């Protein structure tokens, strides 16, 4: 039982399973417990322990809330106390395991459904945007579906997929939300052409040094169904303003 509760809390919360018991004489208190200060303990220790206890409670509570877990606070506290004090468990290991499996199974299914819904929504919005955008004057569409406009034509060479380039860029979602910008960081990015998303690999090789293009990248040439981080959802089409500063041929 102790093993099940400890391992489940660690996996569920994705954080160290540190818990502070909030009970005295077997009855839970309304607030995080502050242990009695030993006579020889340094001044301020009880206050620090109280702050830590409350902070851990906040962190765990926030994570449970984010997961949408509905729990009985008293029973939750008792489970923590039983682990920390080595008390006999009030339910079997099998019962605890089954309860956790059912909860996380349901949570996983709900998250998968939300991802599919968002993925379909983003894909439809991206297709509609690109169809309308591709018909605009000055927008060029390649055979892969990449769309681009020339903001400033360069006069130098074009990179190959094996070359290393230095660029400045700004990336946004279709609604204009900026998710990345080398301009804001105050430093251009340097990387091998083949090491970025397909839309960039193709777009960079169309450019000449000193040029600046706006790339309209469909999801299949961006991050696809997996998305990227918190800002780029599944099947999101992306817009990048890319300025090709220099090219360094591969040493291979």
Secondary structure by P-SEA (a helix, b strand, c coil): caaaaaaaaaaaacccbbbbbccccccccccccccccccccccaaaaaaaaaaaaaaaaaaaaaaaacccccaaaaaaaaaaaaacccccccaaaaaaaaaaaaaaaaaaaaaaaaaaaaaaaaaaaaaaaaaaaccccccccccbbbbbcbbbcbbbbcccbbbbbcccccccccccccccccccbbbbbbcccccaaaaaaaaaccccbbbbbbcccccccccccccccccccccccccccccccccccc
